[in-house]
Amino acid sequence: MSTESLQQTIEESIATKQRLLASCIPQIQALCDLAIRTLRNGGKIMFCGNGGSSCDASHAAGELVGWFEEKNRRGYAAIALGHETPALTAIANDQSFDSVFARQLEALGRKGDLVIGYTTSGGSKNVVAALKKARELGIATAAFLGEKRGACCEFADVAVQVPSLNTARIQESHLLCTHLLCAAIEQALGDSRCHS
């Protein structure tokens, strides 16, 4: 990759985040408020996604259970769905990969919880199924998406749509939004004893 290409890619990433700043602050704030309310009321947050978005889901859960910036606090109740290999492979093999998150959500989710799906396309079938199942169970829903609305928007109480069609740029902004979410939760809850 040439120096010019490296510079252009960084500039594209910065431009995407500038568009995020210009258009998505109300949605990000709404998601932060929903997550804080969930934890404050004794619920848990469940994250899900595929591929790189699965890593984002795991990253988010790890920051909340462990810590983001505030080391002197209790862990907050959070789970990344799809990271239990026996459950993942059994559900995918015996039923379908489309139901891997919904099935785990059915087992682990309770009213008062929150499920957050990551999907750059907005239409990942297993993320859509998880949000749909959450709605059926009375669980709050949110999604981190790209510019394409996709089916997830139909089932998300709050949707943060990164204004880009480029998967890498969307994922970079999803990571920023994840860090904003974790920071907001830590600032609001501190050492409060939130657990499911």
HELIX and SHEET records of a PDB file:
HELIX    1   1 THR A    3  SER A   23  1                                  21    
HELIX    2   2 ILE A   25  ARG A   40  1                                  16    
HELIX    3   3 GLY A   52  VAL A   65  1                                  14    
HELIX    4   4 THR A   85  ASP A   94  1                                  10    
HELIX    5   5 PHE A   97  SER A   99  5                                   3    
HELIX    6   6 VAL A  100  LEU A  108  1                                   9    
HELIX    7   7 LYS A  125  LEU A  137  1                                  13    
HELIX    8   8 CYS A  152  PHE A  155  1                                   4    
HELIX    9   9 THR A  167  LEU A  189  1                                  23    
SHEET    1   A 5 ALA A  78  ALA A  80  0                                        
SHEET    2   A 5 ILE A  45  CYS A  48  1                                        
SHEET    3   A 5 LEU A 114  TYR A 118  1                                        
SHEET    4   A 5 ALA A 140  LEU A 145  1                                        
SHEET    5   A 5 VAL A 158  GLN A 161  1                                        
END                                                                             
